[in-house]
Amino acid sequence: MSKLKIMVLDDEPIVCKRLKPALEKQGYEVDTFTQSSDAMSKIKDVNYDIIITDLKMKGIDGMQLLAEAKQRSPKTEVIVITGFATMETAKESFNKGVFDFIAKPFKLSEIQEAVTRAEAKIRG
C-alpha cells in the first residue's frame, strides 16, 4: 500500500515542526510549508491525499488553497486548523468540503485522529 502524501501549511513554523515528525511516525509522507504561496504552487505539481491547513495567513488564505486543491484533486481531504474558530468559519469550511475543523491550540492526538479518519475515507 502506498504512503499517503500530506501537506501541512501553517504560518507558525512550530506547528509544522510538531506535525511533521508525528505524522511521519504514523507512516505518512509529509511536506510542510509556512508560506501559502509556496504551498499553492506545490499543489499544482503534486496531488496530496490530505492537506492540513491554517485558515488565516498572509497572502493566500486557507479557503483559497482549499478551493484550488479540491478543484485539482476532488479526492483530497482537507483538515483545517485555526486559532480563529467561529461557527461561521466552520460552516463555510464544511460547505467547501472540509473533512475536519480543529481549533487551536490543538492536541497532537486530535490531528492524528482526524488524519486516520481521513485515510480510512480515502482508502474506502
C-alpha positions as CSV (number, residue, x, y, z in Angstrom):
1,M,0.0,0.0,0.0
2,S,1.4,3.3,-1.0
3,K,2.1,6.0,1.6
4,L,-0.4,8.8,1.7
5,K,1.0,12.3,0.9
6,I,0.2,15.0,3.4
7,M,0.7,18.7,3.1
8,V,0.9,20.8,6.3
9,L,0.5,24.6,5.8
10,D,0.7,26.9,8.7
11,D,2.5,30.2,9.0
12,E,3.6,29.3,12.5
13,P,6.8,27.1,12.0
14,I,6.2,25.4,15.4
15,V,3.0,23.8,14.0
16,C,4.9,22.3,11.1
17,K,7.7,21.2,13.4
18,R,5.3,19.4,15.7
19,L,3.2,17.8,13.0
20,K,5.8,16.5,10.5
21,P,7.6,14.0,12.8
22,A,4.3,12.9,14.4
23,L,2.7,12.2,11.1
24,E,5.8,10.6,9.6
25,K,5.9,8.3,12.6
26,Q,2.4,7.2,11.6
27,G,3.8,6.3,8.2
28,Y,2.8,9.3,6.0
29,E,4.9,11.3,3.6
30,V,4.8,14.9,4.8
31,D,5.6,18.2,3.2
32,T,5.4,21.3,5.3
33,F,5.0,24.9,4.3
34,T,4.9,28.2,6.2
35,Q,4.2,30.3,3.1
36,S,0.8,29.8,1.4
37,S,2.2,30.9,-2.0
38,D,4.8,28.1,-1.9
39,A,2.1,25.6,-0.9
40,M,-0.2,26.9,-3.7
41,S,2.5,26.4,-6.4
42,K,3.3,22.9,-5.0
43,I,-0.3,21.7,-5.3
44,K,-0.1,22.5,-9.0
45,D,2.6,19.7,-9.2
46,V,1.7,17.3,-6.5
47,N,-1.6,15.7,-5.7
48,Y,-1.8,15.4,-1.9
49,D,-4.1,12.9,-0.3
50,I,-4.6,15.1,2.8
51,I,-4.0,18.8,3.3
52,I,-3.8,20.2,6.8
53,T,-4.0,24.0,6.6
54,D,-4.4,27.1,8.8
55,L,-7.1,29.5,7.7
56,K,-5.8,32.9,8.4
57,M,-2.4,33.6,6.8
58,K,-0.7,36.4,4.9
59,G,-1.4,36.3,1.2
60,I,-3.5,33.3,0.1
61,D,-5.7,32.1,2.9
62,G,-6.7,28.5,3.7
63,M,-10.1,28.8,1.9
64,Q,-8.4,29.8,-1.4
65,L,-5.9,26.9,-1.0
66,L,-8.8,24.5,-0.2
67,A,-10.7,25.6,-3.3
68,E,-7.6,25.2,-5.5
69,A,-6.7,21.8,-4.1
70,K,-10.3,20.4,-4.4
71,Q,-10.5,21.6,-8.0
72,R,-7.3,19.8,-8.9
73,S,-7.9,16.7,-6.9
74,P,-11.5,16.3,-5.7
75,K,-10.5,13.3,-3.6
76,T,-8.1,15.3,-1.4
77,E,-9.3,15.6,2.1
78,V,-8.7,18.9,3.9
79,I,-8.3,19.4,7.6
80,V,-8.5,23.0,8.8
81,I,-6.7,24.1,12.0
82,T,-7.3,27.6,13.1
83,G,-6.9,30.0,16.0
84,F,-10.0,31.9,14.7
85,A,-12.6,29.2,15.1
86,T,-16.1,30.5,14.8
87,M,-19.3,28.7,13.8
88,E,-19.3,30.8,10.7
89,T,-15.8,29.8,9.6
90,A,-16.5,26.2,10.5
91,K,-19.7,26.2,8.4
92,E,-18.0,27.9,5.5
93,S,-15.3,25.3,5.7
94,F,-17.7,22.3,5.7
95,N,-19.7,23.9,2.8
96,K,-16.5,23.9,0.8
97,G,-15.8,20.3,1.5
98,V,-13.5,20.4,4.5
99,F,-13.2,16.9,6.2
100,D,-12.5,18.2,9.7
101,F,-12.1,21.5,11.5
102,I,-9.8,21.7,14.5
103,A,-9.4,24.8,16.8
104,K,-6.0,25.9,18.1
105,P,-4.5,25.2,20.5
106,F,-4.9,21.5,19.5
107,K,-3.6,18.3,20.9
108,L,-1.4,16.3,18.6
109,S,-3.7,13.3,19.1
110,E,-6.7,15.4,17.6
111,I,-4.8,15.9,14.4
112,Q,-3.6,12.3,14.3
113,E,-7.2,11.0,14.8
114,A,-8.5,13.3,12.0
115,V,-5.8,12.1,9.7
116,T,-6.6,8.5,10.5
117,R,-10.3,9.1,9.7
118,A,-9.4,10.9,6.5
119,E,-7.2,8.0,5.4
120,A,-10.0,5.5,6.1
121,K,-12.3,7.6,3.9
122,I,-9.7,7.9,1.1
123,R,-8.8,4.2,1.2
124,G,-12.6,3.5,1.4
